Amino acid sequence: MPLGAPDHLDELYSKQRVLTEEAERLETERDKLDAYGTDGNRHYILELQIAALLQEANRIGARISDILERDLQR
């Protein structure tokens, strides 16, 4: 593994963890809302935010996988 790779991977893992934890926090908040009542708009916005956070976490996960795979091929 290249000398700078562990630090870079640590940073990526950290970002992925932060995104996932925030998505989980928002899911907890969303689950307390009445999606079909007065909280409908807030529920919808939280759904969008959760999806965006998880999409970015998955994108970072793919980058991590690419880095690890590339390093294994060396």
Secondary structure, DSSP 8 states (H G I E B T S, - for coil): --TTHHHHHHHHHHHHHHHHHHHHHHHHHHHTS-TTTTTHHHHHHHHHHHHHHHHHHHHHHHHHHHHHHHHHT-
